Amino acid sequence: MAKQHKSEAAPASIESLSATGSVRGVFFSLGTTPSSDPQLDCAKAIIDLFASAKKTAHVAIYTLTESRIMDAMIAARKRGVKVAVVADASESDPNKNPFQAQLIHKLVQGGVEVHVATRQTALMHNKVGIFDSQTVCTGSFNWTNQAEKQNDENLVVLDGASVAAAYEKYVFQRILKNETMVSPVLSVPSQ
């Protein structure tokens, strides 16, 4: 075993977050799903999570244009689930992404609480759903039609209160409390 000389620095301590849970499933975008098996489909997995949510569904999302997912969010809200979304400001800009702006307007009209991350200095590139403080879905999958049908994307669903609490604190609540200022403007430019 080699002796450490005084001039050699000890390895820096890396702060880590201990969170435990189990993997419920791994999913892929429909265009690249192995064997085109719809049971492995990202969008279906997310829709199913909204359908089974009982109390809360918190979402931190970069871009959101998959209308079936939007409909599932509104349906969950109508069942009494508290659905809240923090969305990226640039992707929610009606001039840049009018379709997403229209869908966000639809969410707001459906009773979903939506906030736009206007004060975030970095790109708000999360794709996270936290359900009933017990389940998290995350991965490269943008909640969009293109990601669903054309991109090579993935999603993992994790069960565990400590995993969900970590995502709730370090993603959703951090962005909601520190980086959102305004709810989206309800007027959407006509196309």
C-alpha positions as CSV (number, residue, x, y, z in Angstrom):
1,M,0.0,0.0,0.0
2,A,1.5,3.3,-1.0
3,K,2.0,6.0,1.5
4,Q,0.4,9.3,0.9
5,H,2.9,12.2,0.9
6,K,2.0,15.4,2.5
7,S,2.2,17.2,-0.8
8,E,-0.5,14.9,-2.3
9,A,-4.0,16.0,-1.8
10,A,-6.5,13.6,-0.4
11,P,-9.4,12.9,-2.8
12,A,-12.1,15.5,-2.6
13,S,-15.2,14.4,-0.7
14,I,-18.1,14.1,-3.0
15,E,-21.4,15.0,-1.4
16,S,-24.1,12.5,-2.4
17,L,-27.7,12.1,-1.7
18,S,-28.8,8.7,-0.4
19,A,-32.1,7.7,-1.8
20,T,-33.5,4.2,-2.1
21,G,-36.1,2.8,-4.3
22,S,-36.8,0.1,-6.9
23,V,-37.1,0.2,-10.6
24,R,-40.7,-0.4,-11.7
25,G,-40.0,-0.4,-15.4
26,V,-37.8,0.9,-18.3
27,F,-39.5,2.3,-21.3
28,F,-38.6,3.5,-24.8
29,S,-40.0,5.9,-27.4
30,L,-42.5,4.2,-29.7
31,G,-40.3,4.7,-32.8
32,T,-37.5,2.7,-31.2
33,T,-39.4,0.4,-28.8
34,P,-38.0,-3.1,-29.1
35,S,-40.4,-5.2,-31.1
36,S,-42.7,-2.2,-31.2
37,D,-44.2,-3.5,-27.9
38,P,-46.7,-0.8,-26.7
39,Q,-46.2,-2.1,-23.1
40,L,-42.6,-0.6,-23.3
41,D,-43.8,2.8,-24.6
42,C,-42.7,6.0,-22.7
43,A,-45.9,8.0,-23.3
44,K,-48.1,5.1,-22.3
45,A,-46.1,4.7,-19.1
46,I,-46.6,8.4,-18.2
47,I,-50.3,8.3,-19.1
48,D,-50.7,5.2,-16.8
49,L,-48.9,7.1,-14.0
50,F,-51.4,10.0,-14.2
51,A,-54.3,7.5,-14.4
52,S,-53.2,5.8,-11.2
53,A,-52.3,8.9,-9.2
54,K,-54.4,9.4,-6.1
55,K,-53.3,12.7,-4.5
56,T,-50.5,14.6,-6.3
57,A,-48.7,14.7,-9.6
58,H,-45.8,17.2,-9.9
59,V,-44.1,17.7,-13.2
60,A,-40.8,19.5,-14.1
61,I,-40.7,19.5,-17.9
62,Y,-38.6,21.1,-20.6
63,T,-41.1,20.7,-23.5
64,L,-44.6,19.3,-23.5
65,T,-46.6,18.7,-26.7
66,E,-47.8,15.1,-26.5
67,S,-51.6,15.7,-26.3
68,R,-52.5,12.3,-24.8
69,I,-50.2,13.1,-21.9
70,M,-51.9,16.5,-21.5
71,D,-55.3,14.8,-21.6
72,A,-54.2,12.4,-18.9
73,M,-53.0,15.3,-16.7
74,I,-56.4,17.1,-17.0
75,A,-58.2,13.8,-16.4
76,A,-56.2,13.3,-13.2
77,R,-57.0,16.9,-12.1
78,K,-60.7,16.3,-12.7
79,R,-60.5,13.2,-10.5
80,G,-59.2,15.4,-7.7
81,V,-55.5,14.9,-8.1
82,K,-53.4,18.1,-7.4
83,V,-51.5,18.4,-10.7
84,A,-48.8,21.0,-10.8
85,V,-46.3,21.8,-13.6
86,V,-43.1,23.8,-13.8
87,A,-42.1,24.4,-17.4
88,D,-39.2,25.8,-19.3
89,A,-39.7,29.5,-20.1
90,S,-38.2,29.5,-23.6
91,E,-40.1,26.4,-24.7
92,S,-43.3,27.9,-23.3
93,D,-42.9,31.2,-25.2
94,P,-45.9,31.5,-27.6
95,N,-43.7,33.1,-30.2
96,K,-41.2,30.2,-30.2
97,N,-43.5,27.3,-29.5
98,P,-47.1,28.2,-30.1
99,F,-48.3,24.6,-29.9
100,Q,-46.8,24.2,-26.4
101,A,-48.3,27.5,-25.4
102,Q,-51.7,26.4,-26.6
103,L,-51.4,23.1,-24.6
104,I,-50.3,24.9,-21.5
105,H,-53.3,27.2,-21.9
106,K,-55.5,24.0,-22.1
107,L,-53.9,22.7,-18.9
108,V,-54.6,25.9,-17.1
109,Q,-58.2,25.9,-18.3
110,G,-58.4,22.3,-17.1
111,G,-57.4,23.3,-13.5
112,V,-53.8,22.3,-13.7
113,E,-51.4,24.6,-11.8
114,V,-48.8,25.7,-14.3
115,H,-45.7,27.9,-13.6
116,V,-43.0,28.9,-16.0
117,A,-39.3,28.9,-14.9
118,T,-38.6,32.5,-15.9
119,R,-35.8,33.1,-13.5
120,Q,-33.7,29.9,-14.1
121,T,-30.3,30.8,-15.4
122,A,-29.6,27.4,-16.8
123,L,-31.7,25.6,-19.4
124,M,-34.6,23.9,-17.4
125,H,-34.1,20.6,-19.2
126,N,-35.8,18.3,-16.7
127,K,-38.3,15.6,-17.8
128,V,-39.6,14.5,-14.4
129,G,-42.9,13.4,-12.9
130,I,-43.4,12.8,-9.2
131,F,-46.6,10.9,-8.3
132,D,-48.1,10.6,-4.8
133,S,-44.7,11.2,-3.2
134,Q,-43.9,7.6,-4.0
135,T,-43.1,7.3,-7.7
136,V,-40.8,9.1,-10.1
137,C,-40.5,8.9,-13.9
138,T,-37.5,10.5,-15.5
139,G,-35.2,10.0,-18.5
140,S,-34.3,11.6,-21.8
141,F,-37.9,11.4,-23.0
142,N,-39.3,14.8,-23.8
143,W,-43.1,14.7,-23.4
144,T,-43.6,15.5,-27.1
145,N,-45.0,13.9,-30.3
146,Q,-41.5,14.0,-31.9
147,A,-39.9,12.2,-28.9
148,E,-42.7,9.6,-29.0
149,K,-42.6,8.8,-32.7
150,Q,-39.2,9.9,-34.1
151,N,-36.5,10.2,-31.4
152,D,-34.5,7.5,-29.7
153,E,-35.6,8.2,-26.0
154,N,-35.9,6.4,-22.7
155,L,-37.8,6.6,-19.4
156,V,-37.3,4.9,-16.1
157,V,-40.1,4.6,-13.5
158,L,-38.8,4.3,-9.9
159,D,-40.8,3.6,-6.8
160,G,-39.6,4.7,-3.3
161,A,-40.5,7.5,-1.0
162,S,-36.9,8.7,-0.5
163,V,-36.3,8.9,-4.3
164,A,-39.6,10.8,-4.7
165,A,-38.7,13.1,-1.8
166,A,-35.3,13.9,-3.4
167,Y,-36.8,14.7,-6.8
168,E,-39.6,16.7,-5.1
169,K,-37.0,18.8,-3.1
170,Y,-34.1,19.2,-5.5
171,V,-36.0,19.5,-8.7
172,F,-39.7,20.4,-8.5
173,Q,-39.8,22.6,-5.3
174,R,-36.4,24.2,-6.0
175,I,-37.6,25.4,-9.4
176,L,-41.0,26.3,-8.2
177,K,-39.8,28.4,-5.2
178,N,-36.7,29.9,-6.7
179,E,-37.0,30.1,-10.4
180,T,-40.7,30.6,-11.3
181,M,-42.2,34.0,-11.3
182,V,-45.3,34.0,-13.4
183,S,-48.1,31.7,-14.4
184,P,-48.3,31.5,-18.2
185,V,-50.2,34.2,-20.1
186,L,-53.6,32.9,-21.0
187,S,-53.7,34.6,-24.4
188,V,-52.2,32.5,-27.1
189,P,-51.4,33.8,-30.6
190,S,-53.7,32.4,-33.3
191,Q,-52.1,30.3,-35.9
